[in-house]
Amino acid sequence: MLLLNAQTGDLPQKINDPFFEKYPKARDINWVKDSSIYSIEFYQYGDLFTSLYDEEGNWIETGIVIADNELPVKIRQELIGKYPGSIIIYSERVETMKGDNYFRVNIETNNASLIINSDAQGNILKVVKNNDL
């Protein structure tokens, strides 16, 4: 995921401390604030992560980019069935503050770019039209 208008300077202290407590080995950090949410893109141990924090420094969720072959087969089958001919742009395994885990898949169809949240069994939880084209 590419953060547009990302900043490479220091995070505000309220975000910086809890972020580095959770991700002490984070490198190549870029961040952007959208409304009241800080979206922080970084590398750790060679993997690309995107982590969300609120203005008070509370962790919301983190996604780690995964290879297409790491996406569960049931999800790929569901996407092929519902969106034939679509192309996977990237996939993430996401963990939330509530302990929920799901997969986020960004696909391109003939007429739209979609972000699809799915559980490991292939059940689609949410579909959002991506306006970042």
C-alpha positions, 0 to 999 in steps of 0.5 A: 500500500502506498501512502500518498502525501506521506511524511517521513519526519518524526511521529507526534510523541503521543503516537511515536511511543506506543508505536515503537513499543509495539514495533521496536524494529520498524524501519523506513517509516512513512505516515499520514494523518487522515481525519483523526487516524494515523496510518503508518507504513513501515518495514520490519524484518523485511515485511511491509506493514501498515498500522493505524493509530488514533490521535491518543496513540491507541493502536487500532489495527495492523496489516502485513502485506502477504504474497498471493499464494499466502491468501487462503484458497477459499478466499481466492475461489470466492474472489474468482467466483464473484469477480471473474477476470479481476486482478489482485493488486495486493493482499494483507493479513490484518489483526485488530485491537479487538483480536479479530483477524481477517484478510484485506484484498485490493483487486481491480475489476474491469470497471472498479478498484475494490478493497475486500475484507474476508475471513479465512473461510472465504466469507466476504465481510466488507467491500469498499470501492477504492478511490485511490486510482 
